[in-house]
Amino acid sequence: MRLDPLETPTAVWRPVPDDDLVDVVLTGAAARSETDPAGARRAEAATTSRLVLVDGRGGSGKSTFAARFAARSGATVVRTDDLSWQHHPIDWDDLLVHEVIQPWRAGRPVRFRPPAWDARGREGAVTVPVPCPLLVVEGVGAARRGLAELADVVIWVQSDLDVARTRGIARDVELGRTPAEAEAYWEMWAAHEDPFLAADRPWSRADVVVCGTPPPDLPPGTTLLGTGPGGRRAR
């Protein structure tokens, strides 16, 4: 797997069947909270709700993993792409905290229309029902420093750089862009994503690492997981 030189490689991967996925992810994070005082306080306070952040590079497989995890756990998924739409590729965290996480933690239902949605006539809203004991937020930058401090579980989806790029461009072509437009869009996004990830290094806070570009012989319904660096103790 070709990684960015700044990213920490995962030495040992564990194949986890879908039936065990939720327990393995949540149990691993709970075990780490025992050695992390801030994490222990979060765990004690979040007896009725838990926040799971799923981060990774564009095209890494974040959405695929989040959907698989939600299907097994019943979690609600919020995509940061919906917050960043026609707003800014990276600077959307204030919207997430004030309009989604805070009301959800307070036990209120969320139905948020980002300003750009109203300005450009996009239908629908970012929603979180009540009750919602498990909320998953997935997207590039979801595990940034300020957000990771609010989370109960931090996940980094590690991926081969070349495979992720190929996936991302193919996805944009499927959405209606021409190949040339998709290439240009990828480069525009990377101009924001790459320096942000290099400066913030969200993988360093991961409780769990997910292999987003697994080998082709991995059995269906199986996810490769590794132990994260647990960098929330060292900010």
N, C-alpha and C positions, 0 to 999 in steps of 0.2 A: 504494500500500500504506500503510495507516494503522498507524503504529508508536507505541509508547510514546515520549514526548519524550526520554527518557533514552537510548534505543537508537540506535546508529549506523546510519544508512541505508546500504545497499549501492549504490554508484554504478553499477557495471558488472556485469552478469550474463553468464555464459558458458554456452551450452547444451552439455551433455556427454552423449553417448549412453551407455547402460548398459554397453556393451562397454569403454568407456574410464574408467568412473567410479572404479574402485578405483585405477588407476594415477594418475589426476589428483589424487585426494585424498591418497594416500600420497606421491607425488612432491612435491606442494606443501608438505606438512609437512616432508619431508626437507630441502627447500631452505631452509626457515626455520631449521632446526636449525643450519645453517652459520653463521648470524649470531647465534645464541642459545647461549651456552656451556652453559647448563643443558640445553637441548634436545640439543646435541651429545653431552653425557655420557649422556643418556637413550638416544639412538639407538645409541651404542656399546655400552651395557649391554644393550640389548634386541635382540640379534642373533637371538634365537630366539622372541621374543614382543613383540607391540606392543599397546598399549592405546589404543582410540579412544573418546572421550567425545562423545556426541551430546546436546546440550542445546537447549532451546527452551521457549517457553511452552506451557501446556496447549492441546491442539488444534492445535498448529503443524504437525504432520506428522513428528514425531520418529520414531515407530514405523514409519511408512511408509518413511522414508528408511533407517532402520536395517535393515529387512527387505530393502530393495532392495540395499543395500551388502553385507549378509551373503550374499545369494543369489549375488552375483558373486564374493565374496572367500572364501567358506567360513567366515567368522567365526562365533563363538558370540556370541549376544546375551543380555545380562542386563538386565532391565527394573527400574528403581528402584521402579516401582509395586509390584513383588513384595516389595521390602524395606520399603516404607512401609505396606503393607497392615495395617490395624488397629494401626499403630505410631505414625507421625507423618508428615504430608505432606512435611516438609522434613528433619527430624533423623534421618536414616538412614545418614549417611556413615560412621559408625564401623562399622556392620555391613558395609558394602561393603568398606571397607579391610581389616578384620581377618578377615572370614570368606570373602571372595571374592578380592580383588586380591592380598593377600599370599600365600595358598597357591597361587594360580595362578602368580604370578611365581616361586615356589619350585619349580614343576613338579609340584605335587600336584593330584590331581583335587579338584573342589569339589562337595560335596553338602550344602547348608546349608538348614536349616529355621529361619527366623526365629522367635523366641519366640512371637510372636502366632499363628503357624501352629499350633503345638502347643496353645496355650491355647484356640484356637477350632476345632480339628479340621480345618484345611485339609490336603488331601492334597498329595503331591508335595514338591518341593524346588527350590531354586535350584541349578542344576548347571553345571559347566564341565568338559568332558572333558580327558583328557591323551592326546596332545599337543594344545595349543590355541595356535597361533602368533599368532592375531589375536582379541582380545576386544573386543567393542563393549558399552559401557554406555550406555543411553539413558534419559533422563528429565529432568524439571524439576530443575535444580540439579546435574546430572551434571558440569558444568564449573565448579563452584564453586572458589574459590581453592585450598583444600587438596587437592582431587582433580586439578585441572589440572596441578599440579606433578608428579603421578605419571604423567601421560599422555604418549603419543607423538604423538597427533593430537587436537586439540580442534575440534569442529564446533558451530556455532550454526545452528539452523534458524529463519530469520527468517520471520515470518508477519504477515498483516493481522490486527489485533486482533479486528475484528468477525467475520471468517471463522472464526478460531480458536475464538471463543466459540460460534458456531453449530455448528461441528463437534463441540466438546466436549459440548454439551448433547444433540445428536442421538445421539452415541455412547452416552451414559448412558441415553437412552431405549431404544436398541437392547438395552442390557444388562438392561433390565427395570424401570427407574425410570419413574414417571409424569413428564410434562413439568414439573409443579410440583416434584416431588422432584429432577429433574435440574437445574432452575434453582437450587434451594436448595443442592444439592451443589456446583454451580459456584461460587456465591458463597462457600461455606465454604472451598473450595480456594483461591479467589482471595485470601481474607483472609490466607492463609499465603504464597502464591506471590508476590503483587505486592510486598509490602515486602521479601521476601528478594531477589528479582531486582533491585529498585531499589538495595539496599544492596551486593549482591555484583557485579552487572553481568557475568555470565559471558560475554556476547557480546564483551567487550573482550579476551578471551583466545583467541578463535577463530582457528585457522589457516585454516579454510575456512568460508564461510557458504553455507547451502543455502536456496533459495527454497522455503518450505513452502506458499505460496499462489500458484502460478504462473498465468499467463494460460491461458484455456481452449484457445487455439490451439497450445499447446506440443505438439510431436509426442510420441506415446506412446513410452515407453522413453527419455525424455530428462529430465535434471535440470539446473536452473539453479544454477550455482555462482558464488560471488564470493570475492574474497580477504579474509580476516579481518583485523581490526586487529592481531592478533599481540600482545595485551596482556600475555602472560606475562613479557615483559621489563620491564614497568612494573607492579609489583604494587600 
